[in-house]
Amino acid sequence: MDNLQATLRSCGKEGRAFRAEVETFVAMSSRGVIEYDLEALHTYMHTENKRALTEAVVIGCALSSDGLGSALEAASVRRTVFSNGEDPKSWVAARARALRKRATEEGGAVGGLMLDANGDDPPALGPVGGSCSRSRSRSRHGRPRRRTENDTVSEVMLILGGPKGVDHHTARQLECVLQEECDNVNSLRLPGGELHSNVALAGLFMLMDWDLGFWRRVF
């Protein structure tokens, strides 16, 4: 749970509660998910005058999502226990399909990205269309996809592991889901070797802040 809190804190942004680019933060295990709606969590924190993502906020809201807490707490976090054949693979597939539907309605594309020690190096800074990491982007059904000038990634599903990473079997399952459901898929490794998830996520956000064309280079 310490890692959960630290990684969620990485989604914070100076001057506002959370980064505007991040809509939902999900912690997943083999048994279920805890899903944070960051806009609703921001509303709860503002209303209750809570200025920091303490354990009382992060863990407390999750515990209160069973209906015993306030309405604002319950609205900020949803807990789902897998049943009737559900598992991480099916949950990610359903969420990816929902993102693809929304991206299509917006005239954009959905990208799937995994942070993986065996992935590509981050793309180099510079003009979009210049040098970048070797691409392993795929379209749905695993076919290579050619991007056009008007092809804009409007939704991204990012997957990264916890303190022990993602086991090989689960990682390959999730990668297959992303290749099936997303318009483009890639994996990145960040400098520094094996990293805690909060450090890796903060590093990714730093790259985004430095490079306005980051997502076009990745996908």
Secondary structure by P-SEA (a helix, b strand, c coil): caaaaaaaaaaccccccccccccbbbbbcccbbbbbaaaaaaaaaaaacccccccccaaaaaaaccccccaaaaaabbbbbbcccccaaaaaaaaaaaaaaaaaaacbbbbbbbbccccccccccccccccccccccccccccbbbbcccccccbbbbbbbccccccaaaaaaaaaaaaacccccbbbbbccccccaaaaaaaaaaaaaaccccccccc
